[in-house]
């Protein structure tokens, strides 16, 4: 099988194509035949050497969709079953999705009962789970008014799609005025141009903060006194807020991380996706052998949507 290996950190041309034996299932792990996976900014950081806990050589990649190709009778899965995997050390503590087959702990394989193209299925795991987990932390009621800060990110788009399916009124943001129409076409009730501060008099019941601490103070200025804000992302590149006081919080402030997957939350997200036929836009697709170009696109592309890599299996 083909694996695109990082023997050490470097640029997009550092990936090394390597032929490896297809793994064999164990009493605790099944073999996933990877059909496709989405790219994530966290993988770019790992490739650059900015994930100090990752040891090289390593096959990176934190999510994948495919079929079970080898498993034991007591795993809870069957050969040929469509499944997904994400996070929980994937591509960091053990080899991840940038390969044609991967040995995955059974507790980190999740059924994916949706019929669609492999490219479309590949948009689901990380983006939709992160979005749904964040919305779950807000504990909003039907009809609540939600603000998504960082609305053109994949998690932001997934949150918009899910939030509308859940019956929320959604305002969402972009730093690029040209992308506001796309957000409207995806179902946003209101779009706001984000110039570092938002021009709005609305007090929101919930705020999903994906830009991070660089805009958190401004976001909190627009939170209702009984509202909740959840910090999920760090698109702004800052992870702490100097001299922040809890007395700046008008309502409630929490966070969500997708590091350890809650299978129940993931199942609920998949049910919403299936019932409402939600689809995250796909920006570009690449072959596994073209992973360098895919990483270049992750840096240079300004298209809305997920960059997806299709496994070769030739």
Steps between C-alpha positions, in 0.01 A plus 500: 500500500603863452578721798610864479746521787660793678844393614559848643325838499527715190315662212232340283763311301624314809246217464666174395306237302557163663369152422394318816330172581126522562447472877316209662222534758562421866276433797467874556554656155338468157641584158341797326520516122524876462299632209530874565584758763471873553799723567528703818712796603629300797677269253681797349629591846613142560677490164681821591620349828265701720354195676772415754326183618509343151796265444640437153486310273123533497208469262293803594129566439235536771186373321395248235204315352502156342404139554604234749731262314610272785357455848430241768158348566459681831598849379143614438578565132483292185717493188373748243324724751525875433665672794693812595773583747634823643721644769586302814869490403441418133791633295675614815547213745455235230496507120211687347312553178771579243515134397282242326440280806526579870482295820242676717392421858146362490377764744611768252303363206150640458219382269420736213151404376480760223508420129699758305824535307818430692608860446179630658517253789856617566370845592305364796721377787706787641310804371149383586600342831680818610203711395237279666701458818534878525130560440418240763701697758287809432178321609282721281126464448317498166476854367810622686724751322852369441810686388776304325830691508723356226213392280690404183717242676394139450383475861316830456317380189417167665368691803282715273350194330440319828365806680240563230399133517463542878267796458728790596519846349859538381723801447843417365813692411779529247799731464444486123193683370506287183417190707193641674270408211621138516412489869155636422454232233593238759213616720628781721228737622750783533861552392741742666829631368768440763750784514627400844188643658142434398251772412181363653265594782372143543555317829543134408371205700806299398836577343727244335847655509719337235742787444616469861638732759588771247127580461358355823477832683304655216276192472414520870380858444218350294401218739164521677516514882363145519682378186791261460815529291711198410861536386584221258758623251809712471479619141650830609819322605480608865427257784502717810352835600723724714348670803164334445259530790206266559298812578512581128264207435138625482346152503686168482828401332617146424705311243483191284783277375466204267810323633307217665190404305166456673337223295148605601554858381652374175202270444260788558688714249491223240124460552444871431722485191312199371147624580557847352738391222761751608804539278814697569637660182812338353765750394736260319583131478843339462646152472705361788812515282436875460505575874764772449268689265213449743705661777589787269130552434430503874729804526423678173140418414232755584209278401231425757478134594700194593809379319460124455756233412392179328702186568653337191436125547635423153 
